[in-house]
Amino acid sequence: MPSLSEQEFVVLNGAHLKKMATAEELARAVGLELDAVEAVLVEAEKSGLLMAVDEKYLLLPDGTSAVHEHYRSVYQPLRSDETILDWYDRFETINEQFIKQVSEWQSTDGDARVQSRLLKTVERLSKNMQEIIPLVPRYENYVRRFAESVARIDEGDRDYVCKPTIDSIHNVWFEFHEDILSVIGRPRDT
């Protein structure tokens, strides 16, 4: 299997993390122009790495393998880098808070105080991510996506807290968590 260029990886990884997404959703998520994303998707479909289903793209097993191989080959040095490993250990504490706050927000039907704490946790993560962006520059897209979702929540659109079909803070957080685990080579805890 040929190795992926950085742009191919970014697009296919976006499809991998989102599970199924339109070209427009992928372009917004990964911070590339729609034309560039569509070009990668067309070639990846021809190569059997993904398939289109109702204008949404789904990574196929060969595409998933290519994405995982890219993580292994490109991020291998980070898997023993104390800076990112220590950062990840601190992230796990924030992650536990986030999970509890989302559950509490859902169980209280969106209590404003819970929502405020939840948004502060997202802002804290975004600030902390600045420490690892020099190691993984594409993580700037997560900071941007969090800011966009928080802005929508601040405007009163509560769907951007955890609605599964949009770029809610919960979905962005979940994608980031999957991504950082793949970078450092750790499996997701079950």
C-alpha positions in Angstrom: 0.0 0.0 0.0 1.5 3.4 -1.0 2.1 5.9 1.8 -0.2 8.9 2.0 0.9 12.5 1.4 0.2 14.8 4.3 -2.9 16.2 2.5 -4.2 12.8 1.8 -3.7 11.8 5.4 -5.5 14.9 6.7 -8.6 14.3 4.5 -8.7 10.5 5.1 -8.0 10.9 8.8 -10.9 13.3 8.9 -13.1 10.7 7.3 -11.8 8.1 9.7 -12.6 10.3 12.8 -16.0 11.4 11.5 -17.0 7.9 10.4 -19.3 9.3 7.6 -19.1 12.9 6.3 -19.7 15.0 3.3 -16.9 16.7 1.4 -18.0 20.0 2.9 -18.0 18.7 6.4 -14.5 17.2 5.9 -13.2 20.5 4.4 -14.5 22.5 7.4 -13.1 19.9 9.9 -9.6 19.7 8.5 -9.3 23.3 7.4 -8.7 22.7 3.7 -10.4 24.2 0.6 -13.3 22.1 -0.7 -11.6 21.6 -4.1 -8.5 20.1 -2.5 -10.7 17.8 -0.3 -12.8 16.7 -3.2 -9.7 15.9 -5.3 -8.3 13.7 -2.5 -11.7 12.0 -2.1 -12.0 11.2 -5.8 -8.6 9.6 -6.0 -9.1 7.7 -2.7 -12.4 6.4 -4.0 -10.7 5.2 -7.2 -8.0 3.5 -5.2 -10.5 1.7 -3.0 -9.7 3.6 0.2 -13.2 4.9 0.7 -16.6 4.9 -0.8 -19.4 7.4 -1.2 -22.8 6.7 0.2 -25.5 9.3 -0.3 -22.9 12.0 -0.8 -21.1 11.0 2.5 -17.7 9.3 2.5 -17.0 6.2 4.4 -13.4 4.9 4.9 -13.0 1.3 3.8 -10.6 -1.2 5.5 -7.7 -0.3 3.2 -8.2 3.4 3.9 -8.3 2.7 7.6 -5.0 0.7 7.3 -3.4 3.6 5.3 -4.4 6.1 8.0 -3.1 3.9 10.8 0.2 3.3 8.9 0.6 7.1 8.5 0.1 7.6 12.3 2.7 4.9 13.0 5.3 6.1 10.5 4.9 9.9 11.0 4.3 10.0 14.8 6.6 7.3 15.9 9.0 9.8 17.5 6.2 11.4 19.5 5.3 8.0 21.1 8.3 8.3 23.4 8.4 12.1 23.7 7.8 13.1 27.3 6.3 16.4 26.4 3.3 15.0 24.6 3.0 11.9 26.9 3.0 14.2 30.0 0.5 16.4 28.3 -1.7 13.5 27.5 -1.7 12.3 31.2 -2.9 15.8 32.2 -5.5 15.7 29.4 -7.0 12.5 30.9 -8.0 14.5 34.1 -9.7 17.1 31.9 -11.3 14.4 29.8 -12.9 12.8 32.9 -14.3 16.2 33.9 -15.7 16.8 30.5 -17.4 13.4 30.4 -19.0 14.0 33.8 -20.1 17.5 32.8 -21.7 16.3 29.5 -23.6 13.6 31.4 -24.7 16.2 34.0 -25.7 18.6 31.2 -27.8 15.9 29.6 -29.4 14.8 32.9 -30.3 18.4 33.9 -31.7 19.2 30.4 -29.0 21.7 29.7 -28.7 23.5 33.1 -27.0 26.9 32.5 -24.5 26.5 35.3 -23.5 23.0 34.1 -23.2 24.4 30.6 -20.9 27.2 31.8 -18.6 24.7 33.5 -18.6 22.6 30.4 -17.6 25.5 28.2 -14.8 26.5 30.7 -13.5 22.9 30.4 -13.5 23.2 26.6 -11.7 26.6 26.8 -9.1 25.1 29.2 -8.4 22.2 26.7 -8.1 24.7 23.9 -5.6 26.8 25.9 -3.6 23.7 26.9 -3.5 22.4 23.3 -1.2 25.3 22.5 1.6 23.3 24.3 1.4 20.5 21.7 0.4 22.4 18.6 4.2 22.9 17.8 4.4 19.0 17.8 1.2 18.4 15.8 0.4 21.7 14.0 -2.9 20.3 12.5 -4.3 20.4 16.1 -4.9 24.1 15.5 -8.0 22.9 13.6 -9.5 21.5 16.8 -8.9 24.8 18.6 -10.7 26.5 15.7 -13.6 24.0 15.7 -14.0 24.3 19.5 -14.2 28.1 19.2 -16.7 27.9 16.4 -19.0 25.5 18.4 -18.6 27.6 21.6 -19.6 30.7 19.7 -22.8 28.9 18.4 -23.6 27.9 22.0 -23.0 31.4 23.2 -25.5 32.5 20.5 -28.1 30.2 22.1 -27.8 27.1 19.8 -27.6 24.4 22.5 -27.4 21.7 19.7 -23.7 22.6 19.6 -23.1 21.0 23.0 -23.6 17.4 22.0 -25.8 16.8 19.0 -24.3 13.9 17.2 -24.9 15.0 13.6 -23.1 18.4 13.8 -19.7 19.8 14.9 -20.8 19.9 18.5 -18.2 20.3 21.2 -18.8 16.7 22.2 -18.1 15.5 18.7 -15.0 17.6 18.3 -13.8 16.4 21.7 -14.4 12.8 20.7 -12.5 13.2 17.4 -9.6 14.9 19.2 -9.4 12.2 21.8 -9.3 9.5 19.1 -6.7 11.5 17.2 -4.3 12.0 20.2 -4.6 8.4 21.1 -3.5 7.4 17.6 -0.7 9.9 17.7 0.8 8.5 20.9 -0.1 4.9 19.9 -2.5 4.1 22.7 -5.7 2.2 22.4 -9.0 3.7 23.6 -10.0 2.4 27.0 -13.2 0.5 26.9 
